[in-house]
Amino acid sequence: MPNRISCREGVYGGWKTAVRYLPKAGIRNIELQGQNPEDLKEAAAACRTAGITPLTIAGGVDLADAASVAKVKELCDAAAAIDVHKFFISAHGEDRDAAMRILAELGEYAGVCGVVLCLETHPPFCRNADDMRRTMDIVGHPNVRVNFDTANIMFYNEGMNSADELAKIVEHVASVHLKDTDGGFHSSNFPVFGEGVVPFPQIFSILHDSGFDGPLTMELEGPLLHGLDAAACHEKVVGCMNYLQSIGEA
């Protein structure tokens, strides 16, 4: 599993900076922000030249907006063209029934491209494990799965434990965002791994036992990085990697 450790390009303010720093932390994979297809192809080629493999692309979709839905299809095509097969996606839509139908349609399109759409851990469709399972059951498509965020469970829910929620839904998880938290409801204090309350050893144990082999993407954000230059952000990434190494996961 360690070779699946990745990092979001946004941690460094973009892929051009990220590719210079990630190898110094022993990280050889990246999550690229979904852009127009030509920019995405340029980014993927440059990353691979630098020895960094794009494992995922990231984007969002308003399921009530036809143009936004069409953009997801365009990015699925682009992902296939750059040999990326996981698309982390933040999905929104007020009409749940309509949203589920559109997600199923997008799953069908993604499947033709060899891409899996990985829904972010947040409202309205994936707030917690019960919400995730309901969405998975209704959508019913193998190319629509969950991106499990280890901190968002506690950000959006009171009194929940990330490991407990992961255990309930792990068979539907296709990608993971690694993030720590102080555990506060709606708290944006996401510290260096190991300095918060996320039970990472249990998280990894559940993933190992399930046979999970998807990307494990660092998502550092919030006050932890505010006002920092790239070098200082990198030190936070190194701290996270040091923690993962200390528990045998990097």
C-alpha positions as CSV (number, residue, x, y, z in Angstrom):
1,M,0.0,0.0,0.0
2,P,2.8,2.6,0.6
3,N,3.3,3.0,-3.2
4,R,-0.3,4.4,-3.3
5,I,0.5,7.4,-1.1
6,S,-0.3,10.5,-3.0
7,C,-0.8,14.2,-2.4
8,R,-3.2,16.8,-3.8
9,E,-1.5,19.4,-6.0
10,G,-3.3,22.2,-4.1
11,V,-1.2,21.5,-1.0
12,Y,1.6,23.2,-2.8
13,G,-0.6,25.7,-4.7
14,G,-0.4,23.8,-8.0
15,W,1.3,20.9,-9.7
16,K,4.3,22.9,-11.0
17,T,5.5,23.5,-7.5
18,A,4.3,20.1,-6.2
19,V,6.5,18.1,-8.6
20,R,9.6,19.9,-7.3
21,Y,8.9,19.1,-3.7
22,L,7.0,15.7,-3.6
23,P,10.1,13.5,-4.3
24,K,11.9,15.2,-1.4
25,A,9.2,13.7,0.9
26,G,9.3,10.3,-0.8
27,I,6.0,10.8,-2.5
28,R,5.8,9.6,-6.1
29,N,2.0,10.1,-6.8
30,I,-0.2,13.2,-7.2
31,E,-3.9,14.2,-7.4
32,L,-4.3,16.7,-10.2
33,Q,-7.1,19.3,-10.2
34,G,-9.4,18.8,-13.1
35,Q,-8.9,21.5,-15.6
36,N,-9.6,21.7,-19.3
37,P,-8.4,18.5,-21.1
38,E,-5.3,20.1,-22.7
39,D,-4.1,21.6,-19.5
40,L,-4.7,18.3,-17.7
41,K,-2.7,16.4,-20.4
42,E,0.2,18.9,-20.1
43,A,0.2,18.5,-16.3
44,A,0.2,14.7,-16.5
45,A,3.0,14.6,-19.0
46,A,5.1,17.0,-16.9
47,C,4.5,15.1,-13.7
48,R,5.5,11.8,-15.3
49,T,8.7,13.4,-16.7
50,A,9.5,14.4,-13.1
51,G,8.9,10.9,-11.9
52,I,5.5,11.7,-10.3
53,T,2.5,9.5,-11.3
54,P,-1.0,11.0,-11.5
55,L,-3.3,8.6,-9.7
56,T,-6.4,10.7,-9.5
57,I,-8.0,13.9,-10.9
58,A,-10.3,16.0,-8.8
59,G,-13.3,18.1,-9.7
60,G,-16.8,19.0,-8.8
61,V,-20.3,18.7,-10.3
62,D,-23.6,20.5,-9.9
63,L,-25.9,17.7,-10.8
64,A,-28.7,20.2,-11.6
65,D,-26.5,22.0,-14.2
66,A,-26.3,20.3,-17.6
67,A,-23.0,22.2,-18.4
68,S,-21.4,21.0,-15.2
69,V,-22.5,17.4,-15.9
70,A,-21.1,17.7,-19.4
71,K,-17.8,18.9,-17.9
72,V,-17.5,15.7,-15.9
73,K,-17.9,13.7,-19.0
74,E,-15.2,15.8,-20.7
75,L,-12.9,15.2,-17.8
76,C,-13.6,11.4,-17.8
77,D,-12.4,11.4,-21.5
78,A,-9.3,13.4,-20.4
79,A,-8.6,11.1,-17.5
80,A,-8.7,8.1,-19.8
81,A,-6.4,9.8,-22.2
82,I,-3.8,10.3,-19.5
83,D,-4.2,6.8,-18.0
84,V,-5.9,8.0,-14.8
85,H,-8.7,5.8,-13.6
86,K,-10.0,7.5,-10.4
87,F,-11.9,10.8,-10.5
88,F,-12.4,12.3,-7.0
89,I,-15.6,14.4,-7.3
90,S,-17.5,16.7,-5.1
91,A,-21.2,16.3,-6.1
92,H,-24.1,18.6,-5.3
93,G,-27.7,18.6,-6.1
94,E,-30.9,19.5,-4.3
95,D,-33.3,17.1,-6.0
96,R,-31.9,13.8,-4.7
97,D,-33.9,11.6,-7.0
98,A,-32.8,13.4,-10.1
99,A,-29.2,13.5,-8.7
100,M,-29.2,9.8,-8.3
101,R,-30.3,9.2,-11.8
102,I,-27.6,11.6,-13.2
103,L,-24.9,10.0,-11.1
104,A,-25.9,6.6,-12.5
105,E,-25.7,8.1,-16.0
106,L,-22.3,9.5,-15.2
107,G,-21.2,6.2,-13.9
108,E,-22.2,4.6,-17.2
109,Y,-20.2,7.2,-19.1
110,A,-17.2,6.9,-16.7
111,G,-17.3,3.1,-17.1
112,V,-16.9,3.3,-20.8
113,C,-13.8,5.5,-20.2
114,G,-12.4,3.0,-17.6
115,V,-12.9,5.6,-14.9
116,V,-14.4,5.3,-11.4
117,L,-16.1,8.4,-9.9
118,C,-15.2,8.7,-6.2
119,L,-17.8,10.8,-4.3
120,E,-16.4,13.1,-1.6
121,T,-17.3,12.6,2.1
122,H,-19.7,15.4,2.6
123,P,-23.4,16.4,2.3
124,P,-25.8,15.9,0.6
125,F,-24.9,12.3,-0.5
126,C,-22.0,11.0,1.5
127,R,-22.1,12.7,4.9
128,N,-21.5,9.4,6.8
129,A,-21.5,5.7,6.2
130,D,-25.3,5.3,6.3
131,D,-25.6,8.2,3.8
132,M,-22.9,6.6,1.6
133,R,-24.6,3.3,1.6
134,R,-27.9,4.8,0.7
135,T,-26.4,6.6,-2.2
136,M,-24.5,3.5,-3.4
137,D,-27.6,1.4,-3.2
138,I,-29.7,3.9,-5.2
139,V,-27.2,4.7,-7.8
140,G,-26.3,1.1,-8.2
141,H,-23.4,1.5,-10.6
142,P,-19.9,0.0,-10.1
143,N,-18.2,3.1,-11.5
144,V,-19.7,5.3,-8.8
145,R,-18.0,4.8,-5.5
146,V,-16.9,6.6,-2.3
147,N,-13.9,8.7,-1.6
148,F,-13.5,8.2,2.2
149,D,-12.1,11.3,3.9
150,T,-10.7,10.4,7.3
151,A,-11.4,13.8,8.8
152,N,-14.6,14.9,7.1
153,I,-16.5,12.2,9.0
154,M,-15.9,14.2,12.2
155,F,-16.2,17.6,10.5
156,Y,-19.8,16.9,9.3
157,N,-21.0,14.6,12.1
158,E,-21.0,14.8,15.8
159,G,-19.9,11.8,17.9
160,M,-18.6,9.6,15.0
161,N,-15.4,7.8,14.7
162,S,-13.7,7.6,11.3
163,A,-12.6,4.0,11.7
164,D,-16.1,2.8,12.7
165,E,-17.6,4.5,9.7
166,L,-15.0,3.2,7.3
167,A,-15.7,-0.4,8.5
168,K,-19.4,0.0,7.6
169,I,-18.7,1.1,4.0
170,V,-15.2,-0.1,3.1
171,E,-16.4,-2.4,0.3
172,H,-17.7,0.7,-1.6
173,V,-14.5,2.8,-1.0
174,A,-12.4,3.4,-4.2
175,S,-10.1,6.1,-2.9
176,V,-9.1,7.7,0.4
177,H,-8.2,11.3,1.4
178,L,-5.9,11.2,4.4
179,K,-6.5,14.1,6.7
180,D,-6.3,14.6,10.5
181,T,-8.6,16.7,12.6
182,D,-8.9,17.9,16.2
183,G,-12.3,16.2,16.2
184,G,-14.5,19.3,16.5
185,F,-17.8,19.4,14.7
186,H,-17.3,21.8,11.8
187,S,-13.7,22.5,13.0
188,S,-11.3,23.3,10.2
189,N,-8.3,22.6,12.4
190,F,-6.7,19.8,10.3
191,P,-3.2,19.2,11.9
192,V,-0.2,17.2,10.8
193,F,-1.1,13.5,10.8
194,G,-0.7,12.0,14.3
195,E,-1.4,15.3,16.1
196,G,-5.2,15.0,15.9
197,V,-7.7,12.3,16.8
198,V,-8.0,10.3,13.5
199,P,-7.3,6.7,14.4
200,F,-5.0,6.1,11.5
201,P,-3.7,2.7,12.6
202,Q,-7.2,1.3,12.7
203,I,-8.0,3.0,9.4
204,F,-5.1,1.3,7.7
205,S,-6.0,-2.0,9.3
206,I,-9.5,-1.9,7.9
207,L,-8.2,-1.0,4.5
208,H,-5.6,-3.8,4.5
209,D,-8.1,-6.4,5.7
210,S,-10.5,-5.3,2.9
211,G,-7.9,-5.7,0.2
212,F,-8.1,-2.0,-0.7
213,D,-5.5,-1.0,-3.3
214,G,-6.7,2.5,-4.3
215,P,-5.0,5.8,-3.9
216,L,-4.3,7.3,-0.5
217,T,-4.1,11.0,-1.0
218,M,-2.9,13.5,1.5
219,E,-5.3,16.4,1.8
220,L,-3.7,19.2,3.9
221,E,-5.8,22.3,4.2
222,G,-7.2,24.9,6.4
223,P,-5.3,27.0,9.0
224,L,-2.4,24.5,8.9
225,L,-1.3,26.0,5.6
226,H,-2.6,29.5,5.8
227,G,0.1,32.1,5.0
228,L,2.8,29.5,4.3
229,D,5.1,29.4,1.3
230,A,5.8,26.2,-0.6
231,A,8.8,25.3,1.5
232,A,6.8,25.6,4.8
233,C,3.9,23.7,3.3
234,H,6.4,21.0,2.4
235,E,7.5,20.7,6.0
236,K,3.9,19.9,7.0
237,V,3.9,17.2,4.3
238,V,7.1,15.8,5.6
239,G,5.6,15.7,9.1
240,C,2.7,13.7,7.8
241,M,5.0,11.3,5.9
242,N,7.1,10.9,9.1
243,Y,4.0,9.8,10.9
244,L,2.9,7.4,8.2
245,Q,6.4,5.9,8.3
246,S,6.2,5.6,12.1
247,I,3.1,3.4,11.8
248,G,4.6,1.4,8.9
249,E,2.4,2.9,6.1
250,A,4.9,4.8,4.0
